[in-house]
Amino acid sequence: MSDTVASISIEEAVRNSKSIAMDTNCVAYYLEDVRPWSSILEPVFEAALAGALELYVSTVVVSELLSFAHFESRARVGYDPELSLLATLQRHFEMVDVTERVARVAGRLRGTHLPGGKMSLKTPDCLIGATSLSDRHDVFLTNDEQLFHALSGINTIFLKDVALNWIADHFPSKVIESGASLTPGALKTALPAGVSAGSGLGLGAIMPESNIDWQDVLFTSFQVAGALNEPCAMCVLAASSAPDASIEEILFWHEGIERERPYRRIVRRVQEHLGMQAAAAYGPTTDEQPNGKCAYIFVHSSRAREELRQKEAEFLSKSEYQRNVDAWKKYLGPLRAFGALVGISPVRVFLCEGGEARQLKAAAGSDFVAIANNVFGPVGK
């Protein structure tokens, strides 16, 4: 089995298969509408409902889903989640028992797939994979990377690999406002030459000259980001949303100063400036109390640079797939770090790449950040 891509696409699986089996995570994603996974799996379920193919799950999958359901409903006295969940599963899937043959195949799978010389696959995962191997299902869907690599006997689709294609298809083209982009013009001295600390001194905040507007800071940020040559973000706190509003404070962040200036503290500082309550590490801020102020976030990043960087000698020991994942994580790092501010009406977020700045759509940008966090996990992990 390749360590870079799924053996076939979802579209090919739907078009050419009569039997598709799923791992626990895939079923849970669809039932709980966890994107982008649920969107990716939608054609599979539509084809099954239309009678074009059959869906299968191991009874181990049923057991794992029931355990999650019981745990999540533990505080609901007198409520039994089994009837509802089993009815849903029976509507979509054929349930396959763990037989002696499946047990033998699972044991062989666990005992012979030894990355690093260690027996790292868990028995339940082996039983789930062995069910498809034994029953010769046309396709097996999983989001477990170890299980994906272990199953070479059937066509296996690794959902995270498919999700990377989804990410590439949607970003940035589908989250950017249509219309003209901004390109650096005549530069002013937007940042002070001497020491000029803003109120957020512990975060390295500075106060610009009084005759500077947000576009002046934007154009200067291209110079700063170009010199740094790393993904970074600049937050500009303005007195109002008027084009010529005075700039009260500027904050700068990149991964290299995360310990001294954690992005979460900068997010809170922006929320305080706007008179808003902090809600969560990710997602839109709630309990809005608009005070008429505004904030601009300039996200500087380059996908081309991060892909090129992953081709350097120090990274060549990683698989092509892992290099692709790491390039995307680095590229999206500043946007995901400040994702809690995307989608808030007093905040305008710009993606600065290739010498131009393009504004993100509020709703689409917020939605994309949430989905990217589902795919890549928490920022910094």
C-alpha positions as CSV (number, residue, x, y, z in Angstrom):
1,M,0.0,0.0,0.0
2,S,1.3,3.4,-0.9
3,D,2.3,5.8,1.9
4,T,1.2,8.8,0.0
5,V,-2.3,8.5,-1.4
6,A,-5.4,6.4,-1.2
7,S,-5.5,3.6,-3.7
8,I,-8.7,4.9,-5.3
9,S,-10.9,8.0,-5.0
10,I,-14.3,8.3,-3.4
11,E,-15.8,8.9,-6.8
12,E,-14.2,5.7,-8.2
13,A,-15.4,3.8,-5.2
14,V,-19.0,4.8,-5.7
15,R,-18.8,4.2,-9.4
16,N,-17.1,0.8,-9.4
17,S,-18.0,-0.8,-6.1
18,K,-20.8,-3.0,-5.0
19,S,-19.6,-3.4,-1.4
20,I,-18.0,-0.7,0.9
21,A,-17.1,-1.3,4.5
22,M,-16.4,1.5,7.0
23,D,-14.3,2.0,10.1
24,T,-15.8,3.5,13.3
25,N,-14.5,7.0,12.7
26,C,-16.1,7.2,9.2
27,V,-19.5,6.2,10.5
28,A,-19.3,8.7,13.4
29,Y,-18.2,11.5,11.1
30,Y,-21.3,11.0,8.9
31,L,-23.8,10.6,11.7
32,E,-22.5,13.6,13.6
33,D,-22.0,15.7,10.5
34,V,-18.3,16.4,11.1
35,R,-16.9,18.2,8.1
36,P,-15.2,17.9,5.8
37,W,-15.6,14.1,6.4
38,S,-19.4,14.1,6.2
39,S,-19.4,16.0,2.9
40,I,-16.7,13.7,1.5
41,L,-18.8,10.6,2.5
42,E,-22.1,12.0,1.3
43,P,-21.9,10.4,-2.2
44,V,-21.2,7.0,-0.6
45,F,-24.4,7.1,1.5
46,E,-26.5,8.6,-1.4
47,A,-25.4,5.7,-3.6
48,A,-26.2,3.2,-0.9
49,L,-29.7,4.7,-0.3
50,A,-30.3,4.5,-4.1
51,G,-29.5,0.8,-4.1
52,A,-26.3,1.1,-6.1
53,L,-24.1,-0.5,-3.5
54,E,-24.1,-2.1,0.0
55,L,-22.5,-0.7,3.1
56,Y,-21.0,-2.9,5.8
57,V,-19.7,-2.4,9.3
58,S,-18.1,-4.9,11.7
59,T,-20.0,-5.6,15.0
60,V,-16.9,-4.1,16.6
61,V,-17.8,-0.8,15.0
62,V,-21.3,-1.1,16.5
63,S,-19.8,-1.8,19.9
64,E,-17.5,1.2,19.7
65,L,-20.3,3.6,18.5
66,L,-22.6,2.3,21.3
67,S,-19.9,2.9,23.9
68,F,-19.6,6.5,22.7
69,A,-23.3,7.0,22.7
70,H,-23.7,5.7,26.2
71,F,-20.9,7.9,27.5
72,E,-22.2,11.1,25.9
73,S,-25.8,10.5,27.2
74,R,-24.7,9.4,30.7
75,A,-26.2,12.5,32.3
76,R,-29.7,11.9,30.7
77,V,-31.5,9.8,33.3
78,G,-33.7,7.1,31.9
79,Y,-32.5,7.7,28.3
80,D,-31.2,4.7,26.4
81,P,-29.4,5.7,23.1
82,E,-29.2,2.1,21.8
83,L,-32.6,2.0,20.0
84,S,-32.0,5.2,18.0
85,L,-28.4,4.4,17.1
86,L,-29.1,0.8,16.2
87,A,-32.1,1.9,14.0
88,T,-29.9,4.3,12.2
89,L,-27.1,1.7,11.7
90,Q,-29.6,-0.9,10.4
91,R,-31.0,1.6,8.0
92,H,-27.6,2.2,6.3
93,F,-25.5,-0.9,7.0
94,E,-25.2,-4.6,7.0
95,M,-23.6,-5.7,10.3
96,V,-20.9,-8.4,10.0
97,D,-20.1,-10.6,12.9
98,V,-16.6,-11.4,14.1
99,T,-16.1,-15.0,13.2
100,E,-13.2,-17.4,13.9
101,R,-11.9,-16.6,10.4
102,V,-12.0,-12.9,11.1
103,A,-10.2,-13.5,14.4
104,R,-7.4,-15.4,12.6
105,V,-7.0,-12.7,10.0
106,A,-6.9,-10.0,12.7
107,G,-4.2,-11.9,14.6
108,R,-2.1,-12.2,11.5
109,L,-2.6,-8.5,10.7
110,R,-1.6,-7.4,14.1
111,G,1.4,-9.7,14.4
112,T,2.9,-9.0,11.0
113,H,2.3,-5.2,10.6
114,L,5.3,-4.1,12.7
115,P,6.3,-0.5,12.0
116,G,9.6,0.2,13.8
117,G,9.6,-3.5,14.9
118,K,6.7,-2.9,17.3
119,M,3.2,-4.4,17.4
120,S,1.4,-1.1,17.4
121,L,-2.1,-1.9,15.9
122,K,-4.8,-2.3,18.4
123,T,-6.9,-5.5,18.4
124,P,-10.3,-3.8,17.8
125,D,-8.9,-2.0,14.8
126,C,-7.4,-5.2,13.4
127,L,-10.8,-6.9,13.8
128,I,-12.5,-4.2,11.9
129,G,-10.0,-4.3,9.1
130,A,-9.9,-8.1,9.1
131,T,-13.7,-8.1,8.6
132,S,-13.3,-6.4,5.2
133,L,-10.3,-8.6,4.3
134,S,-12.2,-11.8,5.1
135,D,-15.5,-10.8,3.4
136,R,-13.6,-9.3,0.4
137,H,-15.4,-6.0,0.3
138,D,-14.5,-3.9,-2.7
139,V,-13.4,-0.9,-0.6
140,F,-12.6,-0.1,3.0
141,L,-12.9,3.5,4.3
142,T,-10.9,4.6,7.4
143,N,-9.3,7.6,8.9
144,D,-6.8,5.5,10.9
145,E,-3.4,6.0,9.3
146,Q,-1.9,2.9,10.8
147,L,-4.8,0.7,9.7
148,F,-4.6,2.3,6.2
149,H,-1.0,1.3,5.9
150,A,-1.6,-2.2,7.2
151,L,-4.4,-3.1,4.8
152,S,-2.7,-4.0,1.5
153,G,-5.2,-6.8,0.6
154,I,-8.1,-4.5,-0.4
155,N,-8.6,-1.1,-1.8
156,T,-8.4,1.2,1.2
157,I,-9.2,4.9,1.2
158,F,-7.6,7.1,3.9
159,L,-10.1,10.0,4.5
160,K,-7.5,12.5,5.7
161,D,-5.8,12.1,2.3
162,V,-9.1,12.9,0.6
163,A,-9.6,15.8,3.0
164,L,-6.3,17.4,1.8
165,N,-7.7,17.5,-1.7
166,W,-10.9,19.1,-0.3
167,I,-8.7,21.7,1.5
168,A,-6.8,22.5,-1.7
169,D,-10.0,22.8,-3.6
170,H,-11.5,25.3,-1.2
171,F,-8.6,27.4,-0.1
172,P,-8.1,30.1,-0.9
173,S,-10.4,30.3,-4.0
174,K,-13.7,29.7,-2.2
175,V,-13.1,31.8,0.9
176,I,-11.8,35.0,-0.7
177,E,-14.0,38.0,-1.5
178,S,-14.5,38.6,-5.2
179,G,-13.2,41.8,-6.6
180,A,-9.9,43.6,-6.7
181,S,-7.1,42.7,-4.4
182,L,-4.8,45.2,-2.7
183,T,-1.2,45.5,-3.8
184,P,1.5,47.5,-2.0
185,G,1.6,51.1,-3.1
186,A,3.8,54.0,-2.1
187,L,5.2,53.3,1.4
188,K,5.0,55.6,4.3
189,T,6.8,55.1,7.6
190,A,4.0,53.2,9.2
191,L,5.9,51.8,12.1
192,P,7.7,54.1,14.6
193,A,11.5,54.3,14.4
194,G,11.9,54.6,18.2
195,V,10.3,52.9,21.1
196,S,6.6,53.4,21.0
197,A,4.8,50.8,23.2
198,G,1.1,50.3,23.0
199,S,-1.1,49.3,26.0
200,G,-0.3,45.6,25.2
201,L,3.4,46.1,26.1
202,G,3.8,42.4,27.2
203,L,2.6,41.4,23.7
204,G,5.1,43.7,22.0
205,A,2.3,46.1,20.9
206,I,3.4,49.4,19.3
207,M,1.6,52.6,18.4
208,P,2.2,54.0,14.9
209,E,2.4,57.6,13.9
210,S,-0.9,59.5,14.1
211,N,-1.1,60.1,10.3
212,I,-1.0,56.4,9.4
213,D,-4.1,54.4,8.3
214,W,-4.6,50.7,8.1
215,Q,-3.6,50.4,4.4
216,D,-0.3,52.0,5.3
217,V,0.3,49.3,7.9
218,L,-0.8,46.7,5.4
219,F,1.8,47.8,2.9
220,T,4.5,47.9,5.5
221,S,3.5,44.4,6.7
222,F,4.6,43.1,3.3
223,Q,8.1,44.3,4.0
224,V,8.2,42.8,7.5
225,A,6.8,39.4,6.3
226,G,9.3,39.4,3.4
227,A,12.2,40.0,5.7
228,L,11.0,37.3,8.1
229,N,10.3,34.8,5.3
230,E,8.0,32.8,7.6
231,P,4.2,32.6,8.0
232,C,3.1,35.5,10.3
233,A,0.2,37.8,11.2
234,M,-0.2,41.4,12.0
235,C,-3.2,42.7,14.0
236,V,-4.1,46.3,13.6
237,L,-6.5,47.8,16.1
238,A,-8.3,50.8,14.7
239,A,-10.5,53.5,16.4
240,S,-13.3,52.8,14.0
241,S,-14.1,51.2,10.6
242,A,-13.6,54.5,8.7
243,P,-10.9,54.2,6.1
244,D,-8.9,56.9,7.7
245,A,-9.5,56.0,11.3
246,S,-6.6,56.3,13.6
247,I,-4.6,53.2,14.5
248,E,-4.4,52.6,18.3
249,E,-2.2,49.6,18.4
250,I,-0.3,47.0,16.2
251,L,0.5,43.5,17.3
252,F,2.7,41.0,15.5
253,W,2.9,37.2,15.7
254,H,4.7,34.3,14.2
255,E,5.4,30.8,15.4
256,G,9.0,31.7,16.6
257,I,7.7,34.1,19.2
258,E,4.7,32.0,20.4
259,R,6.3,31.3,23.8
260,E,6.8,35.0,24.5
261,R,3.6,36.2,22.7
262,P,1.1,33.4,22.7
263,Y,-1.5,33.9,19.9
264,R,-4.3,33.3,22.4
265,R,-3.3,36.3,24.4
266,I,-3.2,38.4,21.2
267,V,-6.7,37.1,20.3
268,R,-7.9,38.2,23.7
269,R,-6.3,41.6,23.3
270,V,-8.2,42.1,20.0
271,Q,-11.4,41.0,21.6
272,E,-10.9,43.5,24.5
273,H,-10.3,46.2,21.9
274,L,-13.6,45.4,20.3
275,G,-15.5,45.2,23.6
276,M,-16.2,41.5,23.1
277,Q,-16.2,38.4,25.4
278,A,-13.7,35.6,24.7
279,A,-15.6,32.5,23.8
280,A,-13.3,29.7,22.8
281,A,-9.9,28.9,21.3
282,Y,-11.5,28.3,17.9
283,G,-14.6,29.5,16.2
284,P,-16.4,32.9,16.2
285,T,-16.5,35.0,19.3
286,T,-19.9,35.2,21.1
287,D,-21.5,37.7,23.5
288,E,-20.7,40.6,21.1
289,Q,-20.9,44.1,22.6
290,P,-19.8,46.3,19.6
291,N,-18.1,49.5,20.7
292,G,-17.6,50.9,17.2
293,K,-14.0,50.0,17.0
294,C,-12.4,47.8,14.2
295,A,-9.6,45.4,13.7
296,Y,-7.6,44.3,10.7
297,I,-5.6,41.0,10.5
298,F,-3.0,40.6,7.8
299,V,-2.1,36.9,7.4
300,H,1.1,36.5,5.4
301,S,1.9,33.0,4.2
302,S,2.9,31.2,1.0
303,R,1.9,27.7,0.1
304,A,4.6,27.5,-2.6
305,R,7.3,28.4,-0.1
306,E,6.1,25.8,2.4
307,E,6.0,23.1,-0.3
308,L,9.5,24.0,-1.5
309,R,10.7,24.0,2.1
310,Q,9.5,20.4,2.6
311,K,11.7,19.3,-0.2
312,E,14.9,20.3,1.7
313,A,17.2,17.5,2.7
314,E,16.3,17.6,6.4
315,F,12.7,16.6,5.6
316,L,13.3,13.9,2.9
317,S,13.1,11.1,5.5
318,K,9.4,11.8,5.8
319,S,6.8,10.3,3.4
320,E,5.5,12.5,0.6
321,Y,2.1,12.4,2.3
322,Q,3.5,13.7,5.6
323,R,5.4,16.4,3.9
324,N,2.2,17.5,2.2
325,V,0.4,17.6,5.5
326,D,3.2,19.6,7.2
327,A,3.3,22.1,4.3
328,W,-0.4,22.7,4.7
329,K,-0.2,23.0,8.5
330,K,2.6,25.6,8.2
331,Y,0.8,27.5,5.4
332,L,-2.4,27.7,7.3
333,G,-0.8,28.2,10.7
334,P,-1.4,32.0,11.2
335,L,-4.9,31.9,9.9
336,R,-5.8,29.0,12.2
337,A,-4.1,30.7,15.1
338,F,-6.4,33.7,14.7
339,G,-9.4,31.8,13.6
340,A,-11.5,32.8,16.6
341,L,-11.6,36.3,15.1
342,V,-12.6,35.3,11.5
343,G,-16.2,35.9,10.8
344,I,-16.7,38.7,13.4
345,S,-18.2,41.8,11.7
346,P,-15.7,44.4,13.1
347,V,-12.8,42.3,11.9
348,R,-11.4,42.3,8.4
349,V,-9.0,39.4,7.6
350,F,-6.7,39.6,4.6
351,L,-4.7,36.7,3.1
352,C,-1.4,38.3,1.9
353,E,0.3,36.0,-0.6
354,G,2.1,36.5,-3.9
355,G,2.4,40.3,-3.4
356,E,-1.3,40.9,-3.0
357,A,-3.8,41.1,-0.1
358,R,-7.2,39.5,-0.6
359,Q,-10.0,39.8,2.0
360,L,-11.6,36.6,3.4
361,K,-15.3,36.2,3.3
362,A,-16.6,36.3,6.9
363,A,-18.9,33.2,7.0
364,A,-16.9,31.1,4.5
365,G,-13.6,32.0,6.2
366,S,-14.9,31.1,9.7
367,D,-16.4,27.8,8.3
368,F,-13.1,26.9,6.6
369,V,-11.0,27.5,9.7
370,A,-13.3,25.2,11.7
371,I,-13.0,22.5,9.1
372,A,-9.2,22.9,8.8
373,N,-9.0,22.4,12.6
374,N,-11.0,19.1,12.2
375,V,-8.5,17.9,9.6
376,F,-5.2,19.1,11.2
377,G,-6.1,19.1,14.9
378,P,-5.3,21.9,17.4
379,V,-2.8,24.7,16.3
380,G,0.7,23.8,17.2
381,K,0.1,20.0,17.5
